[in-house]
Amino acid sequence: MPVRHLLPVQNIKTGFTTCADLKNGKLTLAKLDDKELNLTSPCPSCGAESDAPTHAWEAFYPKGSINPTATIPGGFGFYLTGPKAFVEALEGATEVVMSYRMMLQEGGNSGKEENFLEMDHRRIPYQVNDIGKENGEIELWIDGTSVMCIKELSLRESAESKIKGMHFQTFFGGHSDDWASPKDQRAWFADITGAVIA
């Protein structure tokens, strides 16, 4: 999967990435590290290393889990603001792209040889609205293809509201056992990237 899907735009002001293969003179290379990326609530399942890419966060969804706070916890959630320079650049930002790569486990702990689904890229551009107007936008891209675009949004009502980073959350289900993971399984998240466009 080409890393260009992480950040297909070139007109960025500044940004960061944990992907050493993503080359752009305006991006700072950051370590996939809870402290460096300013995670608000690191969790026990974060920080695992994996092959290709070099480092990834691992989410574990044990059999019977539905979310990180259930009786059987699974997945994780936190807010990510990025390195200090990116946090400062977000102060006046009105358009931001946040992206990552994800790999899903296939087969689980069934005793068979583990297989892994292809790593894919998720990119989410945010464009906050002008105060008093419904011209905000959120778009979801997967592997270079726009799969959802919501326009004419009111994401803020005052100038004090601003983009602060990414709410990163993964869990297997919903709020009831009907959503529970049927087996132990994992997912990996890597190449976290953030860029200020405007």
N, C-alpha and C positions, 0 to 999 in steps of 0.2 A: 504494500500500500504506500503510495507516495506521500511524503511528509508535507508536500505543498498543500494538501487538503487541510492541514492545521491552520494555515494562514495564507489563503490564496490572494489576498490583497497586498499591494506593495506600498500604498500611500499611508503608511502608519506614521504616527508621531514618535511613539516609543512603546516599549513592551518588554516582555520576558518570555522565556521558554525553558523547559527542562529537557528539550530535545536537541542534542548536540548536532544532529543532522539538518536542522532547520536553520538555514543561513540567511540572515538579514542584518545589515549593519546597525539597525535601530533596535534590535532585540538584545537583551542581556541574557546570557546563559545562567540559569539558576539551578541549584541542586534540588532534587525531589526530596525536600526535607520540611518537616512540619514547621520548624522555627523560621527557616528562610522564606517560606511561602506564607507565613503568618496565619496558620490555621487557628481558628478560635477554639476548637475542641477536638484535639487529636484523639483517636480511639485505638483500642488494642489491635485491631486488624489492619491498621495502616503501617506502612514502612517496610513491607516485605519486598524482597528483590525477586526478579524474574528474568528469564531470557528474553531477548528481542521484544521491546527495547531493553536497554541495559538495566533500568530501574523502573519499578511500578509499585503502586499501592495495591494491595491485595484485599479484596472483600471476600469474607467467608459467610456463606449462607447455610448454616447447619439444617439438617432435616427438621422440619417443624417450625422453623423461624419465619417470622413475618416482618419484623422491623428491628432496629437497633435497641429499642427499649422494651421489647416484649419479654415474656418469661424465658423463651429461648431466643436470645438476641442474635441478629444476623444483619450483615451489611454495616454501613457507617454513614455518618453525616457530619458536616462541618461547614463553616464559612471560610473561604480562601480569599485573601486580599492581595496576595502576591508580595514580591520583595518591596522594600522600603521605597525605592525610586518609583516603582509602579504605583504604589499607594499615593504618593505625592502627585503623580501625573493624573490620577483619577479625580483629583480635586475639582477641576473645571471640565472634565470630559463629558461629552454628550453622546458619543458613539464609541462603543467598545466591542471587541471580539474576544470571547473566551473559548478555548477549545481543548480537547484532550483525545487520546486514543484509548480504546477499550478492547479487551479480549475476553471472551467468555469460554468457560470450560464446558466441554461436551463429554458426557459419559459418567461424570461424578466418580464416586468411590464404589463402583459396581464390581470391582475385581477384574474388569477388563482393562486393556491398555488405554491410557488417557488420550483423548483427542482434544484439540483446541480449535474453536471456531476462529475464523480470520479476524485479525485486529482491524477495527474500523475507526474512523475519525468522526468525532462529533464537534461541531462548531456552532456556537450560539452568539450571533451579533445582537447587541442591544442598542437601540437608539432612543434616548429619552425624549419625551415631548417638550415642546416649548410651553411655558406656563400659560394656561388658559386655552390651549389648543389640544386637539386629539390627533397628534401627528407622530406619536411614538411608534416604535416597531420592534418586534422580536422575531427572529427567524432561526430555524433549526436546520442545519446542514448535516448530512451523513454521507461520508465518502465523496464529497464534492457535489452532492445533489441536494438542492433545497427540498425538504420534505414537509415543511410547515412555515408559513409566513403570516404573521398577524400584524396588520397595519391599523392606523387610526386609533391608537391606544393613548390613554391618559395614564402614564406611569408615575407622574408626580404632579402636585398641585402648588408647590412652592419652590422657590429658588434654593432653599436649604436642602431639598431632596437631591441626592446625587447617586451615581453608580459607586458602589463600595467594593465590588469584587464578585465572587461567584458562590452561590449556595450549592455545595456539592453533596448530594445525598444519593445513596443506593440502598435498596432493600428489596426483598424478593416479592413481597405481597402488599397487603393492605392492612386492615385493622381486625381481621378475624381469621380463624384457623382455615377457612376455605381458601385463603391465599397462601398458605404455608408452603415452604419449599418441600418437594416430595423426597429430596435426598440431600446429602451434603454436596455442596457445589461452590465454585469460586468464580470471581471475575477479577481482572486486573485493569488498572487505570494508569496511564503514563503520558508523557509528553505534554504536560500541562502548559498551556500557552495563553497569555493575555496580551492584548494590544489596544492602545488608544488610537482611534481613527480620527476623531474630532473632539 
